[in-house]
């Protein structure tokens, strides 16, 4: 093989390796994005559960002593 052919082959190999590395890194970023999306969904689910618990607490009937305690604290 001539020097020109070896040079072309070397450049093609470098481009191939660089492309493979770029695709590998892009795949990792995609996986990180999927993980972040799942984290957001998990946080939203936890927030929804906390809000449902707070709403259930607010909706439960209050006893007379609870109402008087809130009035005394000024939270009625």
OpenMM code with the backbone's topology and positions (N, CA, C; nanometers):
from openmm import Vec3, app, unit

residues = "UNK UNK UNK UNK UNK UNK UNK UNK UNK UNK UNK UNK UNK UNK UNK UNK UNK UNK UNK UNK UNK UNK UNK UNK UNK UNK UNK UNK UNK UNK UNK UNK UNK UNK UNK UNK UNK UNK UNK UNK UNK UNK UNK UNK UNK UNK UNK UNK UNK UNK UNK UNK UNK UNK UNK UNK UNK UNK UNK UNK UNK UNK UNK UNK UNK UNK UNK UNK UNK UNK UNK UNK UNK UNK UNK UNK".split()
positions = [
    Vec3(0.0856, -0.1180, 0.0000),
    Vec3(0.0000, 0.0000, 0.0000),
    Vec3(0.0893, 0.1230, 0.0000),
    Vec3(0.0379, 0.2219, -0.0636),
    Vec3(0.1146, 0.3461, -0.0668),
    Vec3(0.0866, 0.4294, 0.0578),
    Vec3(0.1661, 0.5285, 0.0793),
    Vec3(0.1519, 0.6168, 0.1947),
    Vec3(0.0177, 0.6889, 0.1919),
    Vec3(-0.0262, 0.7288, 0.0729),
    Vec3(-0.1548, 0.7990, 0.0614),
    Vec3(-0.2691, 0.7077, 0.1033),
    Vec3(-0.2645, 0.5824, 0.0618),
    Vec3(-0.3698, 0.4882, 0.1000),
    Vec3(-0.3701, 0.4629, 0.2503),
    Vec3(-0.2524, 0.4514, 0.3094),
    Vec3(-0.2432, 0.4310, 0.4537),
    Vec3(-0.2951, 0.5531, 0.5299),
    Vec3(-0.2663, 0.6708, 0.4779),
    Vec3(-0.3134, 0.7938, 0.5416),
    Vec3(-0.4664, 0.8006, 0.5361),
    Vec3(-0.5237, 0.7694, 0.4209),
    Vec3(-0.6698, 0.7708, 0.4063),
    Vec3(-0.7329, 0.6678, 0.4988),
    Vec3(-0.6748, 0.5485, 0.5048),
    Vec3(-0.7264, 0.4445, 0.5925),
    Vec3(-0.7190, 0.4884, 0.7392),
    Vec3(-0.6104, 0.5503, 0.7779),
    Vec3(-0.5949, 0.5985, 0.9152),
    Vec3(-0.6970, 0.7048, 0.9504),
    Vec3(-0.7193, 0.7981, 0.8581),
    Vec3(-0.8183, 0.9035, 0.8828),
    Vec3(-0.9578, 0.8429, 0.8934),
    Vec3(-0.9892, 0.7461, 0.8088),
    Vec3(-1.1206, 0.6814, 0.8136),
    Vec3(-1.1398, 0.6078, 0.9459),
    Vec3(-1.0366, 0.5419, 0.9941),
    Vec3(-1.0460, 0.4744, 1.1234),
    Vec3(-1.0666, 0.5739, 1.2370),
    Vec3(-0.9938, 0.6838, 1.2326),
    Vec3(-1.0117, 0.7869, 1.3369),
    Vec3(-1.1523, 0.8434, 1.3359),
    Vec3(-1.2061, 0.8693, 1.2170),
    Vec3(-1.3429, 0.9222, 1.2057),
    Vec3(-1.4425, 0.8196, 1.2588),
    Vec3(-1.4202, 0.6933, 1.2271),
    Vec3(-1.5096, 0.5883, 1.2761),
    Vec3(-1.5081, 0.5770, 1.4271),
    Vec3(-1.3899, 0.5811, 1.4864),
    Vec3(-1.3786, 0.5726, 1.6323),
    Vec3(-1.4408, 0.6958, 1.6976),
    Vec3(-1.4151, 0.8127, 1.6397),
    Vec3(-1.4726, 0.9359, 1.6953),
    Vec3(-1.6250, 0.9329, 1.6860),
    Vec3(-1.6776, 0.8826, 1.5759),
    Vec3(-1.8235, 0.8733, 1.5613),
    Vec3(-1.8825, 0.7765, 1.6629),
    Vec3(-1.8174, 0.6624, 1.6802),
    Vec3(-1.8661, 0.5643, 1.7776),
    Vec3(-1.8630, 0.6218, 1.9186),
    Vec3(-1.7563, 0.6928, 1.9514),
    Vec3(-1.7458, 0.7541, 2.0835),
    Vec3(-1.8538, 0.8603, 2.1024),
    Vec3(-1.8789, 0.9403, 1.9993),
    Vec3(-1.9837, 1.0417, 2.0075),
    Vec3(-2.1208, 0.9802, 2.0278),
    Vec3(-2.1492, 0.8720, 1.9556),
    Vec3(-2.2782, 0.8044, 1.9731),
    Vec3(-2.2898, 0.7422, 2.1116),
    Vec3(-2.1801, 0.6892, 2.1621),
    Vec3(-2.1814, 0.6306, 2.2961),
    Vec3(-2.2122, 0.7373, 2.4007),
    Vec3(-2.1475, 0.8534, 2.3886),
    Vec3(-2.1722, 0.9626, 2.4832),
    Vec3(-2.3143, 1.0150, 2.4708),
    Vec3(-2.3648, 1.0247, 2.3484),
    Vec3(-2.5020, 1.0718, 2.3282),
    Vec3(-2.6011, 0.9749, 2.3915),
    Vec3(-2.5723, 0.8465, 2.3816),
    Vec3(-2.6583, 0.7467, 2.4454),
    Vec3(-2.6584, 0.7614, 2.5955),
    Vec3(-2.5442, 0.7918, 2.6537),
    Vec3(-2.5364, 0.8131, 2.7979),
    Vec3(-2.6156, 0.9341, 2.8410),
    Vec3(-2.6107, 1.0400, 2.7600),
    Vec3(-2.6883, 1.1596, 2.7930),
    Vec3(-2.8370, 1.1303, 2.7846),
    Vec3(-2.8769, 1.0510, 2.6875),
    Vec3(-3.0173, 1.0142, 2.6739),
    Vec3(-3.0629, 0.9346, 2.7954),
    Vec3(-2.9777, 0.8443, 2.8410),
    Vec3(-3.0110, 0.7648, 2.9585),
    Vec3(-3.0221, 0.8543, 3.0815),
    Vec3(-2.9335, 0.9540, 3.0930),
    Vec3(-2.9410, 1.0469, 3.2059),
    Vec3(-3.0697, 1.1277, 3.1989),
    Vec3(-3.1110, 1.1653, 3.0783),
    Vec3(-3.2353, 1.2403, 3.0635),
    Vec3(-3.3543, 1.1548, 3.1052),
    Vec3(-3.3520, 1.0256, 3.0694),
    Vec3(-3.4596, 0.9357, 3.1105),
    Vec3(-3.4629, 0.9231, 3.2618),
    Vec3(-3.3460, 0.9149, 3.3236),
    Vec3(-3.3385, 0.9045, 3.4696),
    Vec3(-3.3916, 1.0325, 3.5342),
    Vec3(-3.3575, 1.1472, 3.4775),
    Vec3(-3.4068, 1.2742, 3.5322),
    Vec3(-3.5582, 1.2829, 3.5176),
    Vec3(-3.6109, 1.2376, 3.4048),
    Vec3(-3.7565, 1.2371, 3.3865),
    Vec3(-3.8235, 1.1497, 3.4912),
    Vec3(-3.7632, 1.0339, 3.5196),
    Vec3(-3.8195, 0.9448, 3.6201),
    Vec3(-3.8121, 1.0085, 3.7582),
    Vec3(-3.7034, 1.0789, 3.7886),
    Vec3(-3.6916, 1.1485, 3.9167),
    Vec3(-3.8001, 1.2545, 3.9314),
    Vec3(-3.8277, 1.3257, 3.8228),
    Vec3(-3.9324, 1.4282, 3.8263),
    Vec3(-4.0681, 1.3624, 3.8500),
    Vec3(-4.0936, 1.2508, 3.7831),
    Vec3(-4.2214, 1.1800, 3.8023),
    Vec3(-4.2343, 1.1294, 3.9464),
    Vec3(-4.1240, 1.0780, 4.0016),
    Vec3(-4.1263, 1.0301, 4.1397),
    Vec3(-4.1543, 1.1446, 4.2373),
    Vec3(-4.0897, 1.2579, 4.2145),
    Vec3(-4.1113, 1.3740, 4.3011),
    Vec3(-4.2544, 1.4245, 4.2901),
    Vec3(-4.3086, 1.4250, 4.1681),
    Vec3(-4.4468, 1.4697, 4.1490),
    Vec3(-4.5431, 1.3743, 4.2194),
    Vec3(-4.5146, 1.2448, 4.2122),
    Vec3(-4.5990, 1.1467, 4.2812),
    Vec3(-4.5948, 1.1660, 4.4322),
    Vec3(-4.4763, 1.1909, 4.4858),
    Vec3(-4.4630, 1.2147, 4.6299),
    Vec3(-4.5374, 1.3413, 4.6704),
    Vec3(-4.5272, 1.4445, 4.5879),
    Vec3(-4.5988, 1.5688, 4.6166),
    Vec3(-4.7495, 1.5470, 4.6130),
    Vec3(-4.7967, 1.4714, 4.5149),
    Vec3(-4.9402, 1.4431, 4.5062),
    Vec3(-4.9889, 1.3652, 4.6277),
    Vec3(-4.9073, 1.2683, 4.6740),
    Vec3(-4.9465, 1.1926, 4.7936),
    Vec3(-4.9509, 1.2839, 4.9164),
    Vec3(-4.8531, 1.3732, 4.9288),
    Vec3(-4.8508, 1.4647, 5.0434),
    Vec3(-4.9702, 1.5594, 5.0395),
    Vec3(-5.0025, 1.6087, 4.9202),
    Vec3(-5.1187, 1.6963, 4.9074),
    Vec3(-5.2483, 1.6224, 4.9407),
    Vec3(-5.2595, 1.4961, 4.8987),
    Vec3(-5.3787, 1.4173, 4.9297),
    Vec3(-5.3905, 1.3943, 5.0797),
    Vec3(-5.2766, 1.3689, 5.1457),
    Vec3(-5.2797, 1.3510, 5.2911),
    Vec3(-5.3192, 1.4806, 5.3610),
    Vec3(-5.2672, 1.5925, 5.3140),
    Vec3(-5.3020, 1.7215, 5.3745),
    Vec3(-5.4493, 1.7527, 5.3529),
    Vec3(-5.4990, 1.7205, 5.2336),
    Vec3(-5.6411, 1.7460, 5.2057),
    Vec3(-5.7293, 1.6562, 5.2911),
    Vec3(-5.6886, 1.5305, 5.3095),
    Vec3(-5.7651, 1.4391, 5.3935),
    Vec3(-5.7666, 1.4886, 5.5382),
    Vec3(-5.6544, 1.5419, 5.5839),
    Vec3(-5.6470, 1.5970, 5.7195),
    Vec3(-5.7390, 1.7185, 5.7323),
    Vec3(-5.7407, 1.8006, 5.6283),
    Vec3(-5.8255, 1.9205, 5.6331),
    Vec3(-5.9732, 1.8853, 5.6224),
    Vec3(-6.0048, 1.7756, 5.5535),
    Vec3(-6.1451, 1.7386, 5.5324),
    Vec3(-6.2059, 1.6601, 5.6482),
    Vec3(-6.1223, 1.6061, 5.7351),
    Vec3(-6.1796, 1.5251, 5.8426),
    Vec3(-6.2540, 1.6155, 5.9409),
    Vec3(-6.3598, 1.5627, 5.9986),
    Vec3(-6.4386, 1.6457, 6.0908),
    Vec3(-6.3570, 1.6857, 6.2142),
    Vec3(-6.3734, 1.8075, 6.2545),
    Vec3(-6.3009, 1.8590, 6.3698),
    Vec3(-6.3844, 1.8413, 6.4958),
    Vec3(-6.3170, 1.8096, 6.6041),
    Vec3(-6.3869, 1.7988, 6.7320),
    Vec3(-6.4013, 1.9386, 6.7917),
    Vec3(-6.4842, 1.9466, 6.8910),
    Vec3(-6.5074, 2.0757, 6.9558),
    Vec3(-6.3787, 2.1294, 7.0174),
    Vec3(-6.2990, 2.0423, 7.0773),
    Vec3(-6.1744, 2.0878, 7.1397),
    Vec3(-6.0741, 2.1347, 7.0340),
    Vec3(-6.0722, 2.0717, 6.9143),
    Vec3(-5.9858, 2.1173, 6.8058),
    Vec3(-6.0253, 2.2573, 6.7589),
    Vec3(-6.1551, 2.2780, 6.7465),
    Vec3(-6.2033, 2.4093, 6.7020),
    Vec3(-6.1676, 2.5167, 6.8046),
    Vec3(-6.1876, 2.4865, 6.9327),
    Vec3(-6.1546, 2.5834, 7.0370),
    Vec3(-6.0041, 2.6103, 7.0420),
    Vec3(-5.9228, 2.5068, 7.0214),
    Vec3(-5.7771, 2.5257, 7.0225),
    Vec3(-5.7355, 2.6141, 6.9048),
    Vec3(-5.7962, 2.5947, 6.7889),
    Vec3(-5.7642, 2.6788, 6.6726),
    Vec3(-5.8074, 2.8231, 6.6963),
    Vec3(-5.9232, 2.8408, 6.7581),
    Vec3(-5.9696, 2.9759, 6.7878),
    Vec3(-5.8740, 3.0452, 6.8848),
    Vec3(-5.8267, 2.9718, 6.9840),
    Vec3(-5.7335, 3.0294, 7.0817),
    Vec3(-5.6007, 3.0693, 7.0165),
    Vec3(-5.5566, 2.9891, 6.9192),
    Vec3(-5.4318, 3.0202, 6.8497),
    Vec3(-5.4520, 3.1232, 6.7390),
    Vec3(-5.5761, 3.1473, 6.7004),
    Vec3(-5.6024, 3.2425, 6.5918),
    Vec3(-5.5900, 3.1788, 6.4543),
    Vec3(-5.6002, 3.0455, 6.4469),
    Vec3(-5.5867, 2.9744, 6.3196),
    Vec3(-5.7204, 2.9257, 6.2658),
    Vec3(-5.8285, 2.9789, 6.3116),
    Vec3(-5.9599, 2.9302, 6.2684),
    Vec3(-5.9962, 2.9827, 6.1319),
] * unit.nanometer
topology = app.Topology()
chain = topology.addChain("A")
for resn in residues:
    res = topology.addResidue(resn, chain)
    for name in ("N", "CA", "C"):
        topology.addAtom(name, app.Element.getBySymbol(name[0]), res)
